[in-house]
Amino acid sequence: MSECKLDHSHEDVQKKYEQQKAYLPTETVPLFQVFFQKKHTQDILNEVFHLLKKFDLSSEQEKVERVNRLNLVLKNV
């Protein structure tokens, strides 16, 4: 994934999640529900946005890596 200089809002992350939800493992749904109920730092919002961005177009190996990273981030915020 490439670095992006844009800051993404809570709403941006929610919209990206809604776009990619069908491609994510079902076990991430409750993690995202909790995530969206809290406030987060800009770094966390940006990271989650970029993990979700183009998830549907990622290779299977990259999807596994992204889900692993999402699980780490979402479980620790």
C-alpha positions, 0 to 999 in steps of 0.5 A: 500500500502506498502512503497517502498524505490525506487525513481521512475523517471518521465518516470517510472510514465509515463510508469505505467500510460500507463499500468493502463490508461484503468482502471482509470476514464476518468476524470483523463486523462486531469489531467495526461496530465498536470501532465506530462508537469511539473517537480515534486519532488521525493516525488510526483513522488513516490506517484503517481507511487504507487497510480498507481501500481497494480491499476487494481488489487485493490478492488473497495474500494481501487480504489476509495481511490486511485482515490481520492488521485490521484485527490488531488495530480494531482490537486494541483501540 
